[in-house]
Amino acid sequence: MSIFFAQTRLWLIVIAVVCTSQSMLIWLTPADNPSFAAADPQIAHMWPYIDELEYEGADSQNGRPFRWIPSFGEIRLPQFTRTGPLFVRMVVHTARPPDADSVVLTLQDERWTVRTSLQPGWRRITMLHLPTHTLAPYAQLSYAIAGPAVSDSRDLGIAVTHAAVIRGKDDGIDPVRWLFVCAMWLWLIPVAMIRAWSATTITFSCIAILLAWWMTTFQSSYLVPNYWNLVAYLWLISAILCVTPYRTSLITGHWAVGGVGLSALLWQLGYGWPGVVVLLLVWVCSKPSSINSLTVSHQIAPIFVVAILAVALLVAGVLRIYQLDALPAGMFRDEARHGALAMRVLAGERMIYSPLANLPAGYFYASALPIAVFDPSAWSIRIVAAVVGTVSVLLIYWMLTDWFGTRIALWSSVVLAVFLWHVGVSRIGFPVTMGPMLTIIAVAAIVRVFTSTRSLVWAVVVGIATGLMLMVYHSARLMPLVVLITCALLLWQHRDSWRQYVLPLFVCAVVSLLVASPIVQYAIEQPDNYMRRISSTSILSDAQQRGLPVWVAIMENIHAYVGMLFVAGDKNPRHFNLGAPQLNLIEALAFIIGFTSLWRHHRDRFWWLMGWMSIGLVSGIMSVDAPHALRTVEVIVPVVIICATGIARCMQLLPYRFIYASWFIFLLGVGAWSAVNYQQWQHNPETQRRFDTELTDDVRFVVTLAKKRPQSDIQLYVPERLRRSDVGIFLLHTANVRVWDTSQVLTPDQQQIFISERDDAQVLPADAVHLNYVPGALAQRYTMWCVGRCDDVQWLAFK
């Protein structure tokens, strides 16, 4: 084993991984760490109710000093910066020494709750806490400790002997540290390329880096709530592989290892710039990197293609349609407005563009049918987006199978099926998923214009899909440019026979103009309405209001979108998971490998996907609130293709018998991850507040009463806030529900039910009889009254 290890030079890769891990830790190491020892009274700054100083074994000379913290309370963390993370390290014991037993430590923020088991003995806990955006001088966490009680009359939780709060290095750019991390990667790449296949080595090196960082830093610990400050720098692999210098090997591996050791020593001694220079010299003098081409050892059986697609479609459907009415728990005003506009379409109104919703009317027409069949509800306005998102899983396979091959096409379907970003936007009543679907159809059809004998039929399909892009979400207006660059690439590839494609492309253009002519005419006749939303969210006007040069505002947005996939995503909980990166760890590593693979082997596909991503990002870069998951939803498809390419490269390493199982394992594993994360996202109080969950529950209660009403002449009266809200207008559209007006004359022989808010000084009829039929939590907000014939009100009861 040792001979094999030496001959394959895997020890060089191990050293490279360790050095790279160290460089990552150096990057995160702060310049100043406030440290609190148990003997220091200032430790009360972190625990306001910490107990008196004690010593292990009651020996004040030789015993370890410690203090007890209560079984519940708060931890205060000084905030050095409101943009970087805080690392908290504590040395704790579960119970009074020598009596020891395991306990459960629970920490809670307004965004997350974490539970971890602490085993007996003194041990170090390390926690990563993301910054808060408050003006308070410290961040505050709540904690609770559950476990066997110690033999002491005091309320004791765990013993603490030392604590430190460490500032992360995200609040500025240190060029020396940045170059040191870059240089570490520069040295890692040629070492990794000595024998092994590049993508394999990079993949396992990245995994080893994460594990090493985790194991050496977080002993008996937890990582809260994510680990993306490390993954943020893995994009350097792609940049380094794209710039391989022309050189010959000048030093052996032993000298390379020695050079790296010297650079690390110089860095530790405080000579950062010399350390960087040594590492750069090692990289330049090391062996050049080389990457083998992708080879396919076997074909995938058609029956397995069908099975994988069927399972992917099933998983995608479950993730997007299951409990669609209940998650998200509430409806926000845009969803309700879209439903109300769809009902106006059902009533016969001809609509091209709605200034009320600031959207083209395509989604309203598509949603009219489910609303007509299933009545107004959150499910009926969301089902179109969910179905479109589910069908896109099959369409992306159809788009790629003739161009990228079956393997990458299948992986693209699998990745899209469980992609949390796509799952999230597919479960809201918004037209954003229609844009990517139409782009997929148009690109797939334009490929078949160049490869099929029925090119005119496909040309018509391209024209219809391209024209409809202008009838959905704003960002889809730019997607005809993707069709254009796809056409240009295919024309270049078929340049020897370009004349035979002139007629089909002419048909594409004509049909596109015909389909888009209504919205184009509207834009010409009413440009103010058509451009109102874009103008109100433009970065140009925002920069002017903030007094910034336009290029500075644009660069800020570019910086936000560069980190959207790996560092911090959309913070609006209606759009995504409260600022989490748009890619999970597996997808992030796959994206890096796929990016590198496409650059080295398929430059035409690489630049085509980069063009697609660039066009998809324009809407976000040129608008406010960056990063914005809805305005950049068109980026999902190229990101998924790049991730699928990276996974396909990695799967080539597996034995033949494991190839098919990998698809199903990925579907079930990542699908479960997406489901759990979506549940946590939607149950977050901030998400429920943004989705107007309380208002929606109140209106749904009124809808339920209206449906339970045994006689049509029974009249319901509700507060104006419920009936006149966007959610109330949509969900109560077909219900006979009114707002009470004191000028109305009530009919004595009719039953009138009044629902009033407890805190509202609403004037009710003098003879109103109070009823106790408001269920559950609603009783804290509303009361119910009856006027007129109140002898039979049992229908109001809820079981």
Sequence and secondary structure as in RCSB ss.txt:
>XXXX:A:sequence
MSIFFAQTRLWLIVIAVVCTSQSMLIWLTPADNPSFAAADPQIAHMWPYIDELEYEGADSQNGRPFRWIPSFGEI
RLPQFTRTGPLFVRMVVHTARPPDADSVVLTLQDERWTVRTSLQPGWRRITMLHLPTHTLAPYAQLSYAIAGPAV
SDSRDLGIAVTHAAVIRGKDDGIDPVRWLFVCAMWLWLIPVAMIRAWSATTITFSCIAILLAWWMTTFQSSYLVP
NYWNLVAYLWLISAILCVTPYRTSLITGHWAVGGVGLSALLWQLGYGWPGVVVLLLVWVCSKPSSINSLTVSHQI
APIFVVAILAVALLVAGVLRIYQLDALPAGMFRDEARHGALAMRVLAGERMIYSPLANLPAGYFYASALPIAVFD
PSAWSIRIVAAVVGTVSVLLIYWMLTDWFGTRIALWSSVVLAVFLWHVGVSRIGFPVTMGPMLTIIAVAAIVRVF
TSTRSLVWAVVVGIATGLMLMVYHSARLMPLVVLITCALLLWQHRDSWRQYVLPLFVCAVVSLLVASPIVQYAIE
QPDNYMRRISSTSILSDAQQRGLPVWVAIMENIHAYVGMLFVAGDKNPRHFNLGAPQLNLIEALAFIIGFTSLWR
HHRDRFWWLMGWMSIGLVSGIMSVDAPHALRTVEVIVPVVIICATGIARCMQLLPYRFIYASWFIFLLGVGAWSA
VNYQQWQHNPETQRRFDTELTDDVRFVVTLAKKRPQSDIQLYVPERLRRSDVGIFLLHTANVRVWDTSQVLTPDQ
QQIFISERDDAQVLPADAVHLNYVPGALAQRYTMWCVGRCDDVQWLAFK
>XXXX:A:secstr
 HHHHHHTTHHHHHHHHHHHHHHHHHHH  S   EEETT GGGGGT TT    EEGGG TTTS EEEEE SEEEE
EEE S SSS EEEEEEEESSSTT    EEEEEE SS EEEEEE SS EEEEEEE     SSSEEEEEEEEES   
SSSS   EEEEEEEEEE S SS  HHHHHHHHHHHHHHHHHHTSSS HHHHHHHHHHHHHHHHHHHH TT    S
  HHHHTTTTHHHHHHT        S HHHHHHHHHHHHHHHHTT HHHHHHHHHHHHHHS           S  
 HHHHHHHHHHHHHHHHHHHHTTTTTSSSS  HHHHHHHHHHHHHHTT   SEETTTTEESHHHHHHHHHHHHH 
SSHHHHHHHHHHHHHHHHHHHHHHHTTTT HHHHHHHHHHHHH HHHHHHHTSSSGGGHHHHHHHHHHHHHHHHH
H S HHHHHHHHHHHHHHGGGS GGGGGTHHHHHHHHHHHHHHTGGGGGGGHHHHHHHHHHHHHHHHHHHHHHHH
 HHHHHHHHHHTBHHHHHHHHT  HHHHHHHHHHHHHSTTTT     TTTSSTT  SS HHHHHHHHHHHHHHHH
H HHHHHHHHHHHHHHHHHHHTBSSSS TTTTGGGHHHHHHHHHHHHHHHHTTS HHHHHHHHHHHHHHHHHHHH
HHHHHHHTSHHHHHHTTHHHHHHHHHHHHHHHH SSTT EEEE HHHHHSHHHHHHTTTS EEE  TT    TTS
EEEEEEETTS     TT EEE    GGGGGTEEEEEEE  S  GGG   
